[in-house]
Amino acid sequence: MRHLSIGSKFEAEEELKRVGVDPYGIRAMISKMRNLNILLEGIECKVANILKQEMLSCGGDVAVARGSVECSIEKTDALIIGTIKQLEALADKISIQPFGLKRISIDLKNLLGNLARDSFVVRTPRREILMGKKTLLMGVINVTPDSFSDGGLFANVEDAVEYGIRMEEDGADIIDIGGESSRPGSEPISVEEEMKRVIPVIASLGKRITIPISIDTTKSEIARMALEAGAEIINDISAMRCDEKMAGTVARCKVPVILMHMRGTPKTMQEGDLSYPSLRGDITRFLEERIDEATSSGIERDAIIIDPGIGFGKTVEDNNRLIKYLEEFKGLGRPILIGTSRKGFIGKTTGGGTENRMEGTAATVTAAILNGAHVVRVHDVGFMKKVAIMADAIKNA
């Protein structure tokens, strides 16, 4: 007798086939083999009580706060516990009920659909990028004098271009070029200065590599010029909050955009109280809101990639938790990018400066891939390519 770890529909199907179940039985049983825990935060007690009653009738359960049954408290979180089949049945049962339960039904069905997705196609003006079959590596080129890891390494355009060419040779799938440091405490720079740093590199490198270039910027004017110079993706660490024109630029140019969670700005993000009422809940809500804002601005949902923002306004423990529970963000239904490379939380855990964080970075990349990352943003492409290949082999075994 042994416990089976069933983490996906594919794994459930494989085990049923191994037992010798007939095709009809397989179809009927797959949704009964995987248990999910769905958290609803801050709902009215009467709604929570209806959910509990209906889920019990489906064979599952709902955990609520003490006092919610007699409505002696105003609101409660509700933890819905059940198999996929039971959750699907619950969504159907509450789909015509009042008190906002119809909206919960729609959200629950969408969440279950998102969790079942294992691949995405992201389209740029020049190509289709498949995300999910293997982990993609985004190589980093910071054309800055003050970035925390590689600031000042590229004294001229040709140095940066040659580095980008080597990254492609080492196995990078995307090259991300940035001209403004986002290290904690960094000051913003002018459009003119950022333009001088990144546009010549993009224009030259784009002619010499075959993989797509991403522009790491929060400024719509830089994004527009970078796209004209050959970039195909916009990576905005502010999730399009710093420049109100960014969403319009993305929509008009029909390019993918990476939306990252950050509290505050690089200058202020690590100052003051870094605690969150609900770390993953707060980040999920933030990304949901930014996705909604993007789509309402004319950006296709299929063009959006999400990034939980490791190191941006989080503690060491927060960063570790985000990697451990990264799979939760699959519920947003978009590809997940994660950037841990050489970051401070690794140094605080293992010791050493940025030059001594290779092993720690490899551990975080492996964990992120096993927990659902589709793209990993790294400095040491050749080394991390082998790490990603091995992690993919384990994940897809």
Order of alpha helices (4+ residues) and beta strands (2+ residues): alpha-alpha-beta-alpha-beta-beta-alpha-alpha-beta-beta-beta-alpha-beta-alpha-beta-alpha-beta-alpha-beta-alpha-beta-alpha-beta-alpha-alpha-beta-alpha
